[in-house]
């Protein structure tokens, strides 16, 4: 049933592109003003050669009935109702909101690309610098680094902690390694002025529930739980799409509905991380879908990465792993 | 004997019989439904000539579950059968040098609720001595669940408690706060 819904949702995706300069380009019609205000979250990210503005809500019809037009140096977005706009991070463009009309002022020649997407319902507008558009290359894994991670919010979860030690191999303890690795990644991201949070900031026990609550409070775009594996290969877990059954215990166990809107993003994040890990370490990557409660509870692209304990035991590997995981995030976020 | 004394004696006998009936009934039904039955140790080896049956026990081993048939004492009550099976599970597989079952774990009790959930009370070693990643934890819990469900009729689900208390997780990857069935959905 879920697969059928997903397939239908995919068909609903509308992709329209147009030139915003100089003539007006009408993307879609049929807006019906009025009605109660709709909660909408706004995300802005700057990429090489273009900026992306994403309006996200839970109402499919709201997105479907939105109109996007481009005229001279203005992009006008007419929504079917007024909206309560909640911006995540800074919008690095001149914008204004009056009633159900949102306008963006762009000073340089530009083109726009509009996508209406589902799961979750969202309107994505890419503002492409016209002069540079021809030369813009598709995002690739090669050559990417932490410095070109788009402005996204990242929550890193160092596994275990406190009395929960995790795997042990010689002097290596899982709780220490995951924390140290997360710290390295945090430092690299902060250095590049990116927003990053760690679920734990010391060697302390933190329950699965507390980790999930913390992560959701930070409204991340990316959530990565870091663990070690006794296997010889890297293992990347993504959350199962839905609980195994819909009875009361299943619903109870699935604190969990939050992730249902993000399963495709989680899969894309897993692939992004898996590709760079495979390329750098020349090891197989095991992708595993599992009903892990932490991943299932986070409302963002979420994965759990298990690093082979043999790789982690190499003292020099920590910095390399941190860089590679950040590459993986960049690869995902640049899609 | 005066009529009054006779009457008082009869009333006393009646009260004693009534109380005895209540006590007997409580004892009988508590045995029948197995409430709060406990065992002190892992079940003893089956002796020669003792009435026995074979059960299938699933052990986590090297990233998968392996099944072994074990001979246990024949039991009738749900909790008694479950005790035999969990006892065998905690012994670990016979053919593997290193058992993935946390060493030193003792079975403290098995309780069968009216909701069809079997509560397995284990000693703290089950949590404290667990060493493994997410898959190891999954297989440990699935092995315990499958061993019980495939041998004990009438049990719908299994919940693990430690030292008589609910705990959030055994190894930091899965929740132990809820019964296991839904959590142990197929890994893809």
Interface residues (C-beta under 8 A of the other chain):
Chain A: X159 X160 X164 X166 X167 X168 X207 X208 X209 X227 X228 X229 X230 X231 X235 X237 X240 X243 X244 X245 X247 X249 X250 X252 X253 X254 X288 X289 X290 X291 X292 X293 X294 X304 X306
Chain B: X63 X131 X132 X133 X134 X135 X136 X138 X157 X168 X169 X172 X173 X174 X175 X178 X179 X181 X182 X183 X184 X185 X186 X187 X188
